[in-house]
Amino acid sequence: MEKTTRFTELVVWQKAHQLVLKIYQITKSFPKEELYGITSQIRRAAVSVPSNIAEGYKKRSSADKLRFLNISETSLEETKYLLILSHDLKYADTSALFTDAEEVGRLINAYSNGIERNQ
């Protein structure tokens, strides 16, 4: 595994951050009555993904790192559900974002597997 000095160098964090930016952009067009509903919830869930990757990055133990990555994974699953819901409610076409979220999930899994191998 290549050594990094900052969490911002992690491809998994970069992709998760890009997903957040895209979600913020698309949710600007959601109905105003959803501002404190699905808009807020999907933004918070999405932000949790790169936030927990960043927080876990400097943890000293592999177990702590993996715990934060697991939180990222669960927040990503919540984000994916909310993308499905947004699509089903016809607020936006979220299929490309869902594909991006799936990629982030694969990257989190690969990063977690790398940490487990290096224990």
VENCOR-V602003 format. One record per residue. SS is DSSP state (A for helix, B for strand, O for the rest). PHI is phi as a letter, one per 40 degrees, with the letter a starting at -180 (999 if undefined). Layout:
SS_PHI / SS_PHI
This chain:
O_999 / O_c / O_c / O_b / O_b / O_b / A_c / A_c / A_c / O_c / A_d / A_c / A_c / A_d / A_c / A_c / A_c / A_c / A_c / A_d / A_c / A_c / A_c / A_d / A_c / A_c / A_c / O_c / O_c / O_c / O_d / A_d / A_c / A_c / O_d / O_b / O_b / A_c / A_c / A_c / A_c / A_c / A_c / A_c / A_c / A_c / A_c / A_c / A_c / A_c / A_c / A_c / A_c / A_c / A_c / A_c / A_d / O_c / O_c / O_c / O_c / A_c / A_c / A_c / A_d / A_c / A_c / A_c / A_c / A_c / A_c / A_d / A_c / A_c / A_c / A_c / A_c / A_c / A_d / A_c / A_c / A_c / A_c / A_c / A_c / A_d / A_c / A_c / O_c / O_g / O_c / O_a / O_c / O_b / A_c / A_c / A_c / A_c / A_c / A_c / A_c / A_c / A_c / A_d / A_c / A_c / A_c / A_c / A_c / A_c / A_c / A_c / A_c / A_c / A_c / A_c / A_c / O_c / O_c
